[in-house]
């Protein structure tokens, strides 16, 4: 497997993981409550939509950059 193929696979996996981001944010809140960081967990709950959006944007930007690197080499 070449490096270009690996970059494309990582980009595809990132794009396919985008529906999971809200669940990952909720899991983070549960974990913070489990370790008794209730104030931080409350902040995450108040800002869950923004955190989800930021997570989605970061994942898509990384995927686009990886695809851009591959296309630039071609």
Phi and psi in radians as a Rosetta constraint file:
Dihedral C 1 N 2 CA 2 C 2 CIRCULARHARMONIC -1.479 0.35
Dihedral N 2 CA 2 C 2 N 3 CIRCULARHARMONIC 2.958 0.35
Dihedral C 2 N 3 CA 3 C 3 CIRCULARHARMONIC -1.138 0.35
Dihedral N 3 CA 3 C 3 N 4 CIRCULARHARMONIC -0.644 0.35
Dihedral C 3 N 4 CA 4 C 4 CIRCULARHARMONIC -1.104 0.35
Dihedral N 4 CA 4 C 4 N 5 CIRCULARHARMONIC -0.728 0.35
Dihedral C 4 N 5 CA 5 C 5 CIRCULARHARMONIC -1.106 0.35
Dihedral N 5 CA 5 C 5 N 6 CIRCULARHARMONIC -0.725 0.35
Dihedral C 5 N 6 CA 6 C 6 CIRCULARHARMONIC -1.113 0.35
Dihedral N 6 CA 6 C 6 N 7 CIRCULARHARMONIC -0.711 0.35
Dihedral C 6 N 7 CA 7 C 7 CIRCULARHARMONIC -1.122 0.35
Dihedral N 7 CA 7 C 7 N 8 CIRCULARHARMONIC -0.712 0.35
Dihedral C 7 N 8 CA 8 C 8 CIRCULARHARMONIC -1.154 0.35
Dihedral N 8 CA 8 C 8 N 9 CIRCULARHARMONIC -0.705 0.35
Dihedral C 8 N 9 CA 9 C 9 CIRCULARHARMONIC -1.111 0.35
Dihedral N 9 CA 9 C 9 N 10 CIRCULARHARMONIC -0.748 0.35
Dihedral C 9 N 10 CA 10 C 10 CIRCULARHARMONIC -1.104 0.35
Dihedral N 10 CA 10 C 10 N 11 CIRCULARHARMONIC -0.721 0.35
Dihedral C 10 N 11 CA 11 C 11 CIRCULARHARMONIC -1.096 0.35
Dihedral N 11 CA 11 C 11 N 12 CIRCULARHARMONIC -0.747 0.35
Dihedral C 11 N 12 CA 12 C 12 CIRCULARHARMONIC -1.137 0.35
Dihedral N 12 CA 12 C 12 N 13 CIRCULARHARMONIC -0.731 0.35
Dihedral C 12 N 13 CA 13 C 13 CIRCULARHARMONIC -1.094 0.35
Dihedral N 13 CA 13 C 13 N 14 CIRCULARHARMONIC -0.726 0.35
Dihedral C 13 N 14 CA 14 C 14 CIRCULARHARMONIC -1.073 0.35
Dihedral N 14 CA 14 C 14 N 15 CIRCULARHARMONIC -0.752 0.35
Dihedral C 14 N 15 CA 15 C 15 CIRCULARHARMONIC -1.173 0.35
Dihedral N 15 CA 15 C 15 N 16 CIRCULARHARMONIC -0.661 0.35
Dihedral C 15 N 16 CA 16 C 16 CIRCULARHARMONIC -1.224 0.35
Dihedral N 16 CA 16 C 16 N 17 CIRCULARHARMONIC -0.403 0.35
Dihedral C 16 N 17 CA 17 C 17 CIRCULARHARMONIC -1.450 0.35
Dihedral N 17 CA 17 C 17 N 18 CIRCULARHARMONIC -0.113 0.35
Dihedral C 17 N 18 CA 18 C 18 CIRCULARHARMONIC -1.027 0.35
Dihedral N 18 CA 18 C 18 N 19 CIRCULARHARMONIC -0.611 0.35
Dihedral C 18 N 19 CA 19 C 19 CIRCULARHARMONIC -1.182 0.35
Dihedral N 19 CA 19 C 19 N 20 CIRCULARHARMONIC -0.276 0.35
Dihedral C 19 N 20 CA 20 C 20 CIRCULARHARMONIC -1.499 0.35
Dihedral N 20 CA 20 C 20 N 21 CIRCULARHARMONIC -0.255 0.35
Dihedral C 20 N 21 CA 21 C 21 CIRCULARHARMONIC -0.978 0.35
Dihedral N 21 CA 21 C 21 N 22 CIRCULARHARMONIC -0.815 0.35
Dihedral C 21 N 22 CA 22 C 22 CIRCULARHARMONIC -1.039 0.35
Dihedral N 22 CA 22 C 22 N 23 CIRCULARHARMONIC -0.647 0.35
Dihedral C 22 N 23 CA 23 C 23 CIRCULARHARMONIC -1.164 0.35
Dihedral N 23 CA 23 C 23 N 24 CIRCULARHARMONIC -0.633 0.35
Dihedral C 23 N 24 CA 24 C 24 CIRCULARHARMONIC -1.158 0.35
Dihedral N 24 CA 24 C 24 N 25 CIRCULARHARMONIC -0.661 0.35
Dihedral C 24 N 25 CA 25 C 25 CIRCULARHARMONIC -1.169 0.35
Dihedral N 25 CA 25 C 25 N 26 CIRCULARHARMONIC -0.750 0.35
Dihedral C 25 N 26 CA 26 C 26 CIRCULARHARMONIC -1.107 0.35
Dihedral N 26 CA 26 C 26 N 27 CIRCULARHARMONIC -0.654 0.35
Dihedral C 26 N 27 CA 27 C 27 CIRCULARHARMONIC -1.132 0.35
Dihedral N 27 CA 27 C 27 N 28 CIRCULARHARMONIC -0.640 0.35
Dihedral C 27 N 28 CA 28 C 28 CIRCULARHARMONIC -1.087 0.35
Dihedral N 28 CA 28 C 28 N 29 CIRCULARHARMONIC -0.718 0.35
Dihedral C 28 N 29 CA 29 C 29 CIRCULARHARMONIC -1.096 0.35
Dihedral N 29 CA 29 C 29 N 30 CIRCULARHARMONIC -0.768 0.35
Dihedral C 29 N 30 CA 30 C 30 CIRCULARHARMONIC -1.088 0.35
Dihedral N 30 CA 30 C 30 N 31 CIRCULARHARMONIC -0.715 0.35
Dihedral C 30 N 31 CA 31 C 31 CIRCULARHARMONIC -1.126 0.35
Dihedral N 31 CA 31 C 31 N 32 CIRCULARHARMONIC -0.745 0.35
Dihedral C 31 N 32 CA 32 C 32 CIRCULARHARMONIC -1.102 0.35
Dihedral N 32 CA 32 C 32 N 33 CIRCULARHARMONIC -0.652 0.35
Dihedral C 32 N 33 CA 33 C 33 CIRCULARHARMONIC -1.179 0.35
Dihedral N 33 CA 33 C 33 N 34 CIRCULARHARMONIC -0.649 0.35
Dihedral C 33 N 34 CA 34 C 34 CIRCULARHARMONIC -1.117 0.35
Dihedral N 34 CA 34 C 34 N 35 CIRCULARHARMONIC -0.663 0.35
Dihedral C 34 N 35 CA 35 C 35 CIRCULARHARMONIC -1.583 0.35
Dihedral N 35 CA 35 C 35 N 36 CIRCULARHARMONIC 0.231 0.35
Dihedral C 35 N 36 CA 36 C 36 CIRCULARHARMONIC 1.190 0.35
Dihedral N 36 CA 36 C 36 N 37 CIRCULARHARMONIC 0.521 0.35
Dihedral C 36 N 37 CA 37 C 37 CIRCULARHARMONIC -1.702 0.35
Dihedral N 37 CA 37 C 37 N 38 CIRCULARHARMONIC 1.166 0.35
Dihedral C 37 N 38 CA 38 C 38 CIRCULARHARMONIC -1.157 0.35
Dihedral N 38 CA 38 C 38 N 39 CIRCULARHARMONIC -0.612 0.35
Dihedral C 38 N 39 CA 39 C 39 CIRCULARHARMONIC -1.186 0.35
Dihedral N 39 CA 39 C 39 N 40 CIRCULARHARMONIC -0.700 0.35
Dihedral C 39 N 40 CA 40 C 40 CIRCULARHARMONIC -1.217 0.35
Dihedral N 40 CA 40 C 40 N 41 CIRCULARHARMONIC -0.663 0.35
Dihedral C 40 N 41 CA 41 C 41 CIRCULARHARMONIC -1.117 0.35
Dihedral N 41 CA 41 C 41 N 42 CIRCULARHARMONIC -0.686 0.35
Dihedral C 41 N 42 CA 42 C 42 CIRCULARHARMONIC -1.123 0.35
Dihedral N 42 CA 42 C 42 N 43 CIRCULARHARMONIC -0.676 0.35
Dihedral C 42 N 43 CA 43 C 43 CIRCULARHARMONIC -1.121 0.35
Dihedral N 43 CA 43 C 43 N 44 CIRCULARHARMONIC -0.736 0.35
Dihedral C 43 N 44 CA 44 C 44 CIRCULARHARMONIC -1.077 0.35
Dihedral N 44 CA 44 C 44 N 45 CIRCULARHARMONIC -0.718 0.35
Dihedral C 44 N 45 CA 45 C 45 CIRCULARHARMONIC -1.137 0.35
Dihedral N 45 CA 45 C 45 N 46 CIRCULARHARMONIC -0.680 0.35
Dihedral C 45 N 46 CA 46 C 46 CIRCULARHARMONIC -1.162 0.35
Dihedral N 46 CA 46 C 46 N 47 CIRCULARHARMONIC -0.569 0.35
Dihedral C 46 N 47 CA 47 C 47 CIRCULARHARMONIC -1.952 0.35
Dihedral N 47 CA 47 C 47 N 48 CIRCULARHARMONIC 0.527 0.35
Dihedral C 47 N 48 CA 48 C 48 CIRCULARHARMONIC -1.143 0.35
Dihedral N 48 CA 48 C 48 N 49 CIRCULARHARMONIC -0.622 0.35
Dihedral C 48 N 49 CA 49 C 49 CIRCULARHARMONIC -1.170 0.35
Dihedral N 49 CA 49 C 49 N 50 CIRCULARHARMONIC -0.755 0.35
Dihedral C 49 N 50 CA 50 C 50 CIRCULARHARMONIC -1.162 0.35
Dihedral N 50 CA 50 C 50 N 51 CIRCULARHARMONIC -0.727 0.35
Dihedral C 50 N 51 CA 51 C 51 CIRCULARHARMONIC -1.121 0.35
Dihedral N 51 CA 51 C 51 N 52 CIRCULARHARMONIC -0.674 0.35
Dihedral C 51 N 52 CA 52 C 52 CIRCULARHARMONIC -1.122 0.35
Dihedral N 52 CA 52 C 52 N 53 CIRCULARHARMONIC -0.776 0.35
Dihedral C 52 N 53 CA 53 C 53 CIRCULARHARMONIC -1.101 0.35
Dihedral N 53 CA 53 C 53 N 54 CIRCULARHARMONIC -0.746 0.35
Dihedral C 53 N 54 CA 54 C 54 CIRCULARHARMONIC -1.094 0.35
Dihedral N 54 CA 54 C 54 N 55 CIRCULARHARMONIC -0.749 0.35
Dihedral C 54 N 55 CA 55 C 55 CIRCULARHARMONIC -1.065 0.35
Dihedral N 55 CA 55 C 55 N 56 CIRCULARHARMONIC -0.750 0.35
Dihedral C 55 N 56 CA 56 C 56 CIRCULARHARMONIC -1.106 0.35
Dihedral N 56 CA 56 C 56 N 57 CIRCULARHARMONIC -0.787 0.35
Dihedral C 56 N 57 CA 57 C 57 CIRCULARHARMONIC -1.079 0.35
Dihedral N 57 CA 57 C 57 N 58 CIRCULARHARMONIC -0.774 0.35
Dihedral C 57 N 58 CA 58 C 58 CIRCULARHARMONIC -1.078 0.35
Dihedral N 58 CA 58 C 58 N 59 CIRCULARHARMONIC -0.764 0.35
Dihedral C 58 N 59 CA 59 C 59 CIRCULARHARMONIC -1.142 0.35
Dihedral N 59 CA 59 C 59 N 60 CIRCULARHARMONIC -0.720 0.35
Dihedral C 59 N 60 CA 60 C 60 CIRCULARHARMONIC -1.204 0.35
Dihedral N 60 CA 60 C 60 N 61 CIRCULARHARMONIC -0.693 0.35
Dihedral C 60 N 61 CA 61 C 61 CIRCULARHARMONIC -1.108 0.35
Dihedral N 61 CA 61 C 61 N 62 CIRCULARHARMONIC -0.746 0.35
Dihedral C 61 N 62 CA 62 C 62 CIRCULARHARMONIC -1.100 0.35
Dihedral N 62 CA 62 C 62 N 63 CIRCULARHARMONIC -0.735 0.35
Dihedral C 62 N 63 CA 63 C 63 CIRCULARHARMONIC -1.096 0.35
Dihedral N 63 CA 63 C 63 N 64 CIRCULARHARMONIC -0.768 0.35
Dihedral C 63 N 64 CA 64 C 64 CIRCULARHARMONIC -1.132 0.35
Dihedral N 64 CA 64 C 64 N 65 CIRCULARHARMONIC -0.694 0.35
Dihedral C 64 N 65 CA 65 C 65 CIRCULARHARMONIC -1.114 0.35
Dihedral N 65 CA 65 C 65 N 66 CIRCULARHARMONIC -0.729 0.35
Dihedral C 65 N 66 CA 66 C 66 CIRCULARHARMONIC -1.111 0.35
Dihedral N 66 CA 66 C 66 N 67 CIRCULARHARMONIC -0.752 0.35
Dihedral C 66 N 67 CA 67 C 67 CIRCULARHARMONIC -1.151 0.35
Dihedral N 67 CA 67 C 67 N 68 CIRCULARHARMONIC -0.679 0.35
Dihedral C 67 N 68 CA 68 C 68 CIRCULARHARMONIC -1.085 0.35
Dihedral N 68 CA 68 C 68 N 69 CIRCULARHARMONIC -0.658 0.35
Dihedral C 68 N 69 CA 69 C 69 CIRCULARHARMONIC -1.103 0.35
Dihedral N 69 CA 69 C 69 N 70 CIRCULARHARMONIC -0.747 0.35
Dihedral C 69 N 70 CA 70 C 70 CIRCULARHARMONIC -1.158 0.35
Dihedral N 70 CA 70 C 70 N 71 CIRCULARHARMONIC -0.789 0.35
Dihedral C 70 N 71 CA 71 C 71 CIRCULARHARMONIC -1.145 0.35
Dihedral N 71 CA 71 C 71 N 72 CIRCULARHARMONIC -0.616 0.35
Dihedral C 71 N 72 CA 72 C 72 CIRCULARHARMONIC -1.148 0.35
Dihedral N 72 CA 72 C 72 N 73 CIRCULARHARMONIC -0.540 0.35
Dihedral C 72 N 73 CA 73 C 73 CIRCULARHARMONIC -1.284 0.35
Dihedral N 73 CA 73 C 73 N 74 CIRCULARHARMONIC -0.447 0.35
